[in-house]
């Protein structure tokens, strides 16, 4: 997913889910060591994967993004819940997400 698409998509997606304009966004840029993994706890949030590296896999209850897994017929860029991120490369890799945090109506 490209940044421009994500910024257009977020307001429409939040409206679809009933949040209207009651959310905040954060730019999350993680640095992951070679062949390392990390878990992001996003139970009440949404993470949009932006321009991922082909050596990165992302798995959550929303789906999987992993270009090395030939059993996947569709890559998912929207993730929520326990998000597992793995760097399959031997070198440091940067992983960019836009985090969307729904808020309560004021």
C-alpha positions as CSV (number, residue, x, y, z in Angstrom):
1,X,0.0,0.0,0.0
2,X,1.3,3.4,-0.9
3,X,1.1,6.4,1.6
4,X,-1.2,8.4,-0.7
5,X,-3.7,5.6,-1.0
6,X,-3.6,4.9,2.7
7,X,-4.3,8.6,3.5
8,X,-7.3,8.5,1.2
9,X,-8.5,5.1,2.4
10,X,-8.3,5.8,6.2
11,X,-11.3,8.3,6.5
12,X,-13.5,6.1,4.3
13,X,-12.6,2.9,6.3
14,X,-13.2,4.6,9.7
15,X,-16.6,5.8,8.5
16,X,-17.5,2.3,7.3
17,X,-16.7,1.0,10.8
18,X,-18.8,3.7,12.5
19,X,-15.9,5.8,13.9
20,X,-16.6,8.8,11.6
21,X,-13.8,11.3,12.4
22,X,-13.2,9.9,15.9
23,X,-9.7,8.5,15.4
24,X,-6.0,9.6,15.4
25,X,-3.2,8.4,13.2
26,X,0.4,7.8,13.9
27,X,3.4,7.1,11.7
28,X,5.2,4.0,13.0
29,X,8.6,3.2,11.4
30,X,10.2,0.1,13.0
31,X,13.8,-1.1,12.5
32,X,14.1,-4.8,12.7
33,X,17.5,-6.6,12.9
34,X,18.4,-9.3,10.4
35,X,16.3,-12.5,10.8
36,X,14.5,-11.0,13.8
37,X,10.8,-11.0,14.7
38,X,8.7,-8.7,16.8
39,X,5.1,-8.6,18.0
40,X,2.9,-5.5,18.0
41,X,-0.1,-5.5,20.3
42,X,-2.9,-3.7,18.4
43,X,-6.1,-5.0,19.9
44,X,-8.0,-1.7,19.7
45,X,-6.1,-0.3,16.8
46,X,-5.5,-0.8,13.1
47,X,-2.1,-0.9,11.4
48,X,-1.7,-0.3,7.6
49,X,1.4,-1.8,6.1
50,X,3.1,0.8,3.8
51,X,5.4,-0.2,0.9
52,X,6.7,-3.4,2.5
53,X,10.0,-5.0,1.7
54,X,9.8,-8.4,0.0
55,X,11.8,-9.9,2.8
56,X,9.2,-9.0,5.5
57,X,6.2,-11.0,6.5
58,X,3.3,-9.7,8.6
59,X,0.7,-11.9,10.2
60,X,-2.4,-11.0,12.2
61,X,-6.0,-12.2,12.6
62,X,-6.8,-9.9,9.6
63,X,-4.5,-11.9,7.3
64,X,-1.0,-12.3,6.0
65,X,1.5,-10.4,4.0
66,X,4.3,-12.7,2.9
67,X,5.6,-12.7,-0.7
68,X,7.6,-15.9,0.0
69,X,4.5,-18.0,0.9
70,X,3.2,-19.5,-2.3
71,X,0.1,-20.7,-0.5
72,X,-1.3,-17.2,0.0
73,X,-3.6,-16.0,-2.8
74,X,-4.1,-12.4,-1.5
75,X,-1.7,-10.2,0.5
76,X,-3.3,-8.2,3.4
77,X,-2.1,-4.7,4.2
78,X,-4.6,-4.0,7.1
79,X,-3.8,-5.6,10.4
80,X,-5.2,-5.7,13.9
81,X,-4.8,-7.7,17.1
82,X,-1.5,-9.5,17.7
83,X,0.7,-8.6,14.7
84,X,3.8,-10.7,14.1
85,X,6.4,-9.1,11.9
86,X,9.4,-11.1,10.7
87,X,12.5,-9.9,8.8
88,X,13.6,-12.8,6.6
89,X,16.7,-10.9,5.4
90,X,20.1,-11.1,7.1
91,X,20.4,-7.3,7.3
92,X,18.4,-4.6,9.1
93,X,15.1,-3.8,7.5
94,X,12.8,-0.9,8.0
95,X,9.0,-1.6,8.3
96,X,6.6,1.3,7.9
97,X,3.0,1.3,9.2
98,X,0.3,3.9,9.7
99,X,-1.4,3.3,13.0
100,X,-5.1,4.2,13.3
101,X,-6.4,4.5,16.9
102,X,-10.2,4.9,17.2
103,X,-11.3,7.4,20.0
104,X,-14.5,8.0,21.8
105,X,-16.9,10.7,20.6
106,X,-16.5,14.0,22.4
